[in-house]
Amino acid sequence: MSVTVLSEYHCREGQVDEFIRLAHQILPAARRSQGCNNIYFTISQTDERHVILIGVWNSRIDHQNFIQHQADSGILMMTQKLLEAFPTHAYLSNLDDF
């Protein structure tokens, strides 16, 4: 059963464009990561500093392995500098794999 991951990011004032630029660098490789089926990059229509990634992964472990790779490579630290707080990740079981 696949997993949907909702990852929420709250950008610092004036950092949205830089976050988008960084996401454009990171997401193509993320989408090719083991276990990743797709990632949607979305921005709130009412608060442009609120970014939500909606990812579909084969498993929670696959997503966590990707996050660990981001931490090991230093990309996570670069991302964190653009944010007001740590991102949150909610793991949701997909009940209809069709």
Helices and strands as residue ranges (DSSP letters): E 3-10, H 16-31, E 36-43, E 50-57, H 60-73, H 75-80, E 88-93
